[in-house]
Amino acid sequence: MKIKELRLKTNKELTDLLNENRQKLGQLKFDLSSKKLKNVNEFKELRKNIARILTLLKNEKNVKK
């Protein structure tokens, strides 16, 4: 997901998306360890998306202070 798309979402939506992505990441880690994962790039992209969401949430908290 692009950063422009994420900026349009509310904090609630970002938090929900973050939780969903973290669950997917856990499942991908399990699949990776059991050799079921074929597309390793998906793992990398998911980690980047989580970092983007966390960055946006942190920046919004600093702006409100």
N, C-alpha and C positions, 0 to 999 in steps of 0.2 A: 504494500500500500504506500502510496506517495505521501510525502509530508504535507502537500497542499490539501489532500483529501482529509488527512487527520486534523488539520487546523480548523476545518469546518465543523467538527464534532464537538459536543459538549463534554464537560468533565465526566459526567455519568456514563456517556457512551464510550469515552476513552477508557474508563476504569473497567467497564464490562468487556471491552475488546482486549484489554490487557489480561484479564483473567482467562478469557477464552484462548488467547495466544499462549499463555503459560501452560494451560492444560494440553494444548496441541504439542508444545515443546516437550513436555513430559512423555507424551505418547511417542513422539519421534525419537526421543532418547531410548525408549524401550525397544522400538522397532530397529533402531540402529544397532543396539547391542545384540539383538536376536537375528541380525542379518536380513531383516525383511525390508529395510529401507533401500530403495533403488536410487532416488533422487536426493543426493546429499546437499544440493544447492537449496532445497526447500528448508532444511535445517538452518542454514546460514541466513537466509532471508527472514525467517521467523525471528531469529535472534536480533536482527537489525530492526525489525518492526517493533519489537518489545522495547528496544533502546530508544527508538523515536517517540513512542508513546510516553515512556518515562520522562524523557526530556521535555516534552510538551507539558506534562502534568507539573513538573518541577518549575518550569518557567512561569506557568500561570499562578502558582503559589507565591512566587517571588514578586510578581507584578501586583498582586492584591495587597501585599504588606505596605 
